[in-house]
């Protein structure tokens, strides 16, 4: 999973209800506690999502009754980030439940020990981690769920990246099929027009099934190129004529020296548009800022990783993002592109 910013929770010593959810396809394993040794466990059927959400709220009410907690005590929930996304965290927050989403890779385990694994055991382990986190015994580094609008807006760049990779694979497949028949040709928009005149290495015309496959692949590439152009135009429009706060930030970042429109859009939507960094140390792990100080290391990180390069991240943070914070003075003035 992509690296994310972390948010620290202050220690809490009063009464509270703690719940943990082990997410499954058809059910959620529910575990609840008041911070003591006693636990309440249940399985919530989520085949029908609306009924599953109602059953989850009912289990929370039963747990509050079981532990004799007042209606106004805070409720904390935890689950692992994964295919279920962040909608559950937002829904729990709307219902007055403070949700902690954690990266499964951040959970410390003894690799040498043997572990029994099932949904109930995993839910109990998450519950213990939540209690320790909230009470300050051992803090976790939770994932920050993005707002619904920000999550949708950043999908434009991710869709472009995914379609670009898919297009490259299909174009390489076309080239490989032709090369396997002794034909040295790459994909171009007019390639299907030359299929009739092509001859294999042994002087034969293209076999009918191979030609059919090539025509299908070339047709997919034509449609994909059209979609990519439409998406790239939309991304360029957002930088050129911003309509939202995040788009305005991308336009401002684009004015910096060395930051192009694609990098500005990516930095605004993936890093600075909705995430809150307390200081540079929080930004460093996400962008490899701290690990790539030398020019060679920066070049290597830029070439080998799809994440934003450390140097542009540092420049944007110091020049645009940090001075806009109400508790920070203007440190560096942005240098426009010339």
Secondary structure, 3 states (H helix, E strand, C coil): CCCCCEECCCCCCCCEEEEEEEECCCEEEEEEECCCCCCEEEEEECCCHHHHHHHHHHHHHHHHHHCCCCCCCEEEEEEECCCCCCHHHHHHHHCCEEEEEECHHHCCCCCCCCCCCCHHHHHHHHHHHHHHHHHCCCCCCEECCCCHHHHHHCHHHHHHHHHHHHHHHHHHHHHHHHHHCCCCCCCCCCHHHHCCCCECCCCCECCHHHHHHHHHHHHHHHHHHHHHHHHHHHHHHHHHCCCCHHHHHHHHHHCECCCCHHHHHHHHHHHHCCCCCCCHHHHHHHHCCCCCCCHHHHHHHHHHCCCCCHHHHHHHHHHHHHHHCCCCCCCCCCCECC
